[in-house]
């Protein structure tokens, strides 16, 4: 496969012809400089996610860069997933976002054209671009996933006042059971993973490997945090956080079902909000969820503002968007819930590599 894709026919205006090419590690500083200065770039566009997925899943990456006169005009990170159901190109699988970031329309269309060409070359079943807004691209779009973001008040007293009465009461009640919260990094990974892996089994979903989280911590050491909630010596809830610019996102969070009567999720998220305020983040991102789900309702009670995510698809053969859940998958999910935790912790990380990233 050649590393340069012609986009001359898409270039307009006084600039020289635009080149779309696949990056290598030499391009990493220029890539991240572009991400750092572009308002629409997200955490998921940072270069080091490339090594996270390559090292954890073994998926090849195609990081596309559009440039004119040696000036970066746009980027598109792509991962080639090879699953039980075929292969797919995605930006970015298993994460909330990704997609094209460009300075102008012709760069955006050039990157899309290059991604389509790579999809054809690798015989991908579809191309998926996870955008946060409607880009008006000639693609099939899904809009069932919703982001939830809350403005962070500067101190705990102000945070508490901005909550609704019912949520305030639940937070106060959760603080009466003797739970404590601790923030840290890799030293808390085992505590996080113990709660997270059990919760994923109970939900009927394969679990990520520990290595996935090790890679993220290594790739973004200054921007990743783990919070664990303890009741005496036992970890009852935990969260994995990723910061970027002025936003702190809960990328993964779980609690132990045995202790749900103590409202560990309320206690956990209250402590996360206080941590965000302490670290002077302006925005708290609850992550994505499906509109109308229980998870969505939980996030809305904190006063978070919903925003529809636009996941765009292109199909070389003209098919409709992939079916995310069907009767067979629901049966497999129910079966997974019944399996021993020791089994799901071993098999889950191997299986999740073979399922299209959700």
C-alpha positions as CSV (number, residue, x, y, z in Angstrom):
1,X,0.0,0.0,0.0
2,X,1.4,3.4,-0.9
3,X,1.7,6.0,1.8
4,X,0.5,8.9,-0.4
5,X,-3.0,9.5,-1.7
6,X,-3.7,12.0,-4.4
7,X,-6.2,14.7,-3.4
8,X,-5.2,17.4,-6.0
9,X,-8.6,17.4,-7.5
10,X,-10.1,18.5,-4.2
11,X,-7.7,21.5,-3.7
12,X,-9.2,24.9,-4.3
13,X,-8.1,28.5,-4.0
14,X,-4.6,30.0,-4.1
15,X,-2.9,27.2,-2.2
16,X,-0.7,24.6,-3.8
17,X,-2.0,21.1,-4.3
18,X,-3.0,19.2,-1.2
19,X,-1.4,15.9,-0.2
20,X,-3.1,13.3,1.9
21,X,-0.6,10.7,3.3
22,X,-0.3,8.1,6.0
23,X,1.9,9.3,8.9
24,X,4.7,7.6,10.7
25,X,6.3,8.3,14.1
26,X,8.4,11.2,12.7
27,X,5.1,13.1,12.2
28,X,3.9,12.7,15.8
29,X,5.1,16.2,17.1
30,X,3.4,18.0,14.2
31,X,0.3,15.9,14.6
32,X,-0.1,16.7,18.3
33,X,0.7,20.4,17.6
34,X,-2.3,20.5,15.3
35,X,-4.4,18.7,17.9
36,X,-3.3,21.2,20.5
37,X,-4.3,24.3,18.6
38,X,-7.5,23.1,16.8
39,X,-10.7,23.8,18.8
40,X,-12.5,20.8,17.4
41,X,-9.8,18.3,18.3
42,X,-10.5,16.0,21.2
43,X,-8.4,13.8,23.5
44,X,-9.1,10.9,21.1
45,X,-7.2,12.6,18.4
46,X,-3.9,12.6,20.3
47,X,-1.1,10.6,18.7
48,X,-0.5,8.3,21.6
49,X,-3.8,6.5,21.2
50,X,-2.2,4.9,18.3
51,X,0.3,2.9,20.5
52,X,-2.5,2.2,23.0
53,X,-4.5,0.3,20.4
54,X,-1.6,-1.3,18.5
55,X,-0.1,-2.6,21.8
56,X,-3.3,-3.8,23.3
57,X,-5.3,-5.1,20.3
58,X,-2.7,-5.5,17.6
59,X,-4.9,-3.5,15.1
60,X,-3.0,-1.7,12.3
61,X,-3.3,2.1,12.3
62,X,-3.6,4.5,9.4
63,X,-3.1,8.0,10.7
64,X,-4.0,10.3,7.8
65,X,-2.6,13.8,7.5
66,X,-3.6,16.5,5.0
67,X,-1.0,19.1,4.3
68,X,-0.3,22.0,1.9
69,X,3.1,23.6,1.6
70,X,4.3,21.5,4.5
71,X,1.5,22.9,6.7
72,X,-0.9,20.5,8.4
73,X,-4.5,21.3,7.3
74,X,-6.3,18.2,8.7
75,X,-6.0,14.8,10.4
76,X,-7.9,11.6,10.6
77,X,-6.8,8.7,12.9
78,X,-8.0,5.3,11.7
79,X,-7.8,1.8,13.2
80,X,-8.3,-1.3,11.2
81,X,-10.3,-3.7,13.3
82,X,-10.3,-7.4,12.4
83,X,-13.3,-9.0,14.1
84,X,-15.4,-12.2,14.0
85,X,-17.8,-10.4,11.6
86,X,-15.3,-9.0,9.2
87,X,-12.9,-6.0,9.2
88,X,-13.7,-2.4,9.7
89,X,-12.0,1.0,9.7
90,X,-12.9,3.2,12.6
91,X,-12.1,6.5,14.2
92,X,-12.0,5.8,17.1
93,X,-13.3,2.3,18.2
94,X,-14.2,1.9,21.9
95,X,-13.9,5.6,22.5
96,X,-16.5,8.4,22.5
97,X,-15.0,10.4,19.6
98,X,-12.5,10.7,16.8
99,X,-13.3,11.5,13.2
100,X,-12.0,14.2,10.9
101,X,-10.6,17.5,12.1
102,X,-9.7,19.9,9.4
103,X,-9.1,23.6,8.8
104,X,-11.2,23.8,5.6
105,X,-13.7,21.8,3.6
106,X,-11.4,20.6,0.9
107,X,-9.1,19.1,3.5
108,X,-12.0,17.4,5.2
109,X,-13.3,15.9,1.9
110,X,-9.8,14.9,1.0
111,X,-9.3,13.0,4.2
112,X,-12.7,11.3,3.7
113,X,-11.8,10.4,0.2
114,X,-8.5,8.9,1.4
115,X,-10.2,6.9,4.1
116,X,-12.7,5.5,1.6
117,X,-9.8,4.5,-0.6
118,X,-8.1,2.7,2.2
119,X,-11.4,1.0,3.1
120,X,-11.5,-0.4,-0.4
121,X,-7.9,-1.6,-0.4
122,X,-8.2,-3.5,2.9
123,X,-11.7,-4.8,2.0
124,X,-13.3,-3.2,5.1
125,X,-17.0,-3.9,5.6
126,X,-17.5,-0.2,6.5
127,X,-15.8,3.0,7.5
128,X,-16.9,4.6,10.8
129,X,-16.2,8.2,11.9
130,X,-17.2,9.2,15.4
131,X,-17.9,12.9,15.2
132,X,-19.3,15.1,18.0
133,X,-21.3,17.3,15.6
134,X,-23.1,16.9,12.3
135,X,-20.4,17.6,9.6
136,X,-22.7,17.5,6.7
137,X,-20.7,14.7,5.0
138,X,-22.3,12.4,2.4
139,X,-22.5,9.5,4.9
140,X,-25.1,7.5,6.7
141,X,-25.4,8.7,10.3
142,X,-26.3,7.3,13.7
143,X,-27.5,9.6,16.4
144,X,-28.5,7.3,19.3
145,X,-25.5,8.0,21.4
146,X,-25.5,11.1,23.6
147,X,-22.7,13.0,25.4
148,X,-23.4,14.6,28.8
149,X,-21.3,17.6,30.0
150,X,-21.6,19.7,33.2
151,X,-20.0,23.0,33.9
152,X,-17.8,22.7,37.0
153,X,-18.4,25.1,39.9
154,X,-15.2,26.3,41.6
155,X,-15.7,24.7,45.0
156,X,-17.7,21.9,46.8
157,X,-20.3,24.4,48.3
158,X,-21.0,25.9,44.9
159,X,-21.2,22.4,43.3
160,X,-23.7,21.2,45.9
161,X,-25.9,24.3,45.4
162,X,-26.1,23.7,41.6
163,X,-27.5,20.3,42.1
164,X,-31.3,19.6,42.3
165,X,-32.8,18.9,45.7
166,X,-33.2,15.2,45.1
167,X,-29.7,14.8,43.9
168,X,-28.3,16.8,46.8
169,X,-30.1,14.6,49.3
170,X,-28.8,11.5,47.6
171,X,-25.2,12.8,47.8
172,X,-25.6,13.7,51.4
173,X,-27.1,10.3,52.2
174,X,-24.3,8.5,50.4
175,X,-21.8,10.4,52.6
176,X,-23.2,8.9,55.8
177,X,-22.2,5.3,55.2
178,X,-18.5,5.6,56.0
179,X,-17.2,5.4,52.4
180,X,-13.9,7.1,51.5
181,X,-12.4,8.1,48.1
182,X,-8.8,8.0,47.0
183,X,-7.3,9.4,43.8
184,X,-4.1,8.2,42.2
185,X,-2.6,6.5,39.2
186,X,-1.2,3.1,38.3
187,X,-0.9,2.1,42.0
188,X,-4.8,2.0,42.1
189,X,-5.2,0.1,38.8
190,X,-5.8,-3.3,40.5
191,X,-8.5,-1.9,42.8
192,X,-10.2,-0.3,39.8
193,X,-10.0,-3.4,37.6
194,X,-11.4,-5.7,40.3
195,X,-14.6,-3.7,40.5
196,X,-14.7,-2.9,36.7
197,X,-14.3,-6.5,35.5
198,X,-17.0,-7.8,37.9
199,X,-19.4,-5.1,36.8
200,X,-18.8,-5.8,33.1
201,X,-19.4,-9.5,33.7
202,X,-22.7,-8.6,35.5
203,X,-23.7,-6.4,32.5
204,X,-23.0,-9.2,30.1
205,X,-20.1,-7.6,28.3
206,X,-16.5,-8.8,27.7
207,X,-14.0,-6.9,29.7
208,X,-10.9,-5.0,28.5
209,X,-7.6,-6.4,29.5
210,X,-5.5,-4.8,32.3
211,X,-3.0,-4.1,29.6
212,X,-5.4,-1.7,27.9
213,X,-5.5,0.5,31.0
214,X,-1.7,0.2,31.6
215,X,-1.2,1.5,28.0
216,X,-3.4,4.5,28.6
217,X,-1.7,5.4,31.9
218,X,1.6,5.1,30.1
219,X,0.6,7.1,27.1
220,X,-1.0,10.0,29.1
221,X,0.7,10.0,32.5
222,X,-0.1,13.6,33.3
223,X,-3.8,13.4,32.2
224,X,-5.1,10.1,33.6
225,X,-6.4,9.4,37.1
226,X,-8.0,6.6,38.9
227,X,-10.5,7.1,41.8
228,X,-11.5,4.3,44.1
229,X,-14.2,4.3,46.7
230,X,-13.6,2.1,49.8
231,X,-15.9,0.8,52.5
232,X,-13.4,-0.1,55.1
233,X,-10.9,-2.3,53.2
234,X,-13.1,-3.2,50.3
235,X,-13.3,-1.3,47.0
236,X,-17.0,-0.7,46.2
237,X,-16.7,1.7,43.3
238,X,-14.1,3.0,40.9
239,X,-13.5,5.3,37.9
240,X,-10.9,5.8,35.3
241,X,-10.5,9.5,34.2
242,X,-8.9,11.2,31.3
243,X,-8.3,14.9,31.2
244,X,-7.8,17.1,28.1
245,X,-7.5,20.9,28.0
246,X,-10.3,22.2,30.4
247,X,-12.3,18.9,30.5
248,X,-12.2,15.9,32.8
249,X,-14.0,12.8,31.4
250,X,-15.1,9.7,33.1
251,X,-14.0,7.2,30.6
252,X,-15.0,4.1,32.6
253,X,-16.7,3.7,35.9
254,X,-18.2,0.8,37.9
255,X,-19.6,-0.1,41.3
256,X,-20.1,-3.3,43.2
257,X,-23.7,-4.4,43.0
258,X,-23.5,-5.9,46.5
259,X,-23.3,-2.4,47.9
260,X,-25.9,-0.5,45.8
261,X,-28.0,0.3,48.9
262,X,-25.2,2.6,50.0
263,X,-25.4,4.7,46.8
264,X,-21.7,4.2,45.9
265,X,-22.2,5.7,42.5
266,X,-23.6,8.9,44.0
267,X,-20.6,9.1,46.4
268,X,-18.2,8.3,43.6
269,X,-19.4,11.0,41.1
270,X,-19.7,13.6,43.8
271,X,-16.0,13.0,44.7
272,X,-15.2,13.1,41.0
273,X,-16.8,16.5,40.6
274,X,-15.0,17.8,43.7
275,X,-11.7,16.5,42.2
276,X,-12.5,18.3,38.9
277,X,-13.1,21.6,40.7
278,X,-9.9,21.1,42.8
279,X,-7.8,20.5,39.6
280,X,-9.5,23.6,38.0
281,X,-11.2,21.8,35.2
282,X,-14.0,23.9,33.7
283,X,-16.1,21.0,32.3
284,X,-17.0,17.5,33.6
285,X,-17.7,15.0,30.9
286,X,-19.9,12.0,32.0
287,X,-19.0,10.1,28.8
288,X,-21.5,8.7,26.3
289,X,-24.6,6.7,26.8
290,X,-27.7,5.7,24.9
291,X,-30.6,8.2,25.0
292,X,-33.3,7.1,27.4
293,X,-31.2,4.4,29.1
294,X,-30.7,4.2,32.9
295,X,-27.2,5.4,32.5
296,X,-28.4,8.4,30.6
297,X,-31.0,9.2,33.4
298,X,-28.3,8.9,36.0
299,X,-26.1,11.5,34.3
300,X,-29.0,13.9,33.7
301,X,-29.8,14.1,37.4
302,X,-26.5,15.9,37.9
303,X,-27.6,18.7,35.6
304,X,-25.5,17.6,32.7
305,X,-26.3,19.0,29.3
306,X,-27.0,16.3,26.6
307,X,-25.5,16.6,23.2
308,X,-26.2,14.1,20.4
309,X,-23.1,12.4,18.9
310,X,-23.0,11.9,15.2
311,X,-21.4,8.6,14.2
312,X,-21.0,8.5,10.4
313,X,-20.7,5.5,8.2
314,X,-19.7,4.7,4.7
315,X,-20.3,1.3,3.1
316,X,-18.3,0.2,0.0
317,X,-21.2,-2.1,-1.0
318,X,-24.0,0.4,-0.1
319,X,-25.4,-1.6,2.9
320,X,-27.2,0.0,5.8
321,X,-25.5,0.7,9.2
322,X,-24.4,-2.2,11.3
323,X,-26.9,-3.7,13.7
324,X,-25.4,-3.1,17.2
325,X,-27.6,-5.5,19.1
326,X,-29.8,-8.3,17.9
327,X,-31.5,-11.3,19.5
328,X,-28.4,-13.5,19.2
329,X,-26.2,-10.9,20.9
330,X,-28.8,-10.4,23.6
331,X,-28.7,-14.2,24.3
332,X,-24.9,-14.2,24.4
333,X,-25.0,-11.3,26.8
334,X,-27.4,-13.1,29.2
335,X,-25.2,-16.2,29.0
336,X,-22.1,-14.2,29.7
337,X,-23.7,-12.9,33.0
338,X,-23.9,-16.5,34.2
339,X,-20.2,-17.4,33.7
340,X,-17.6,-17.5,36.5
341,X,-15.7,-14.2,36.9
342,X,-12.4,-16.0,36.7
343,X,-13.4,-17.3,33.2
344,X,-14.7,-14.0,31.9
345,X,-11.5,-12.2,33.1
346,X,-9.4,-14.5,31.0
347,X,-11.6,-15.0,27.9
348,X,-13.1,-11.4,27.8
349,X,-9.9,-9.6,26.8
350,X,-9.4,-12.1,24.0
351,X,-13.0,-11.9,22.8
352,X,-13.3,-8.1,22.8
353,X,-10.5,-8.0,20.2
354,X,-12.8,-9.9,17.9
355,X,-15.9,-7.7,18.3
356,X,-16.5,-4.4,16.5
357,X,-15.7,-1.6,18.9
358,X,-18.8,-0.2,20.5
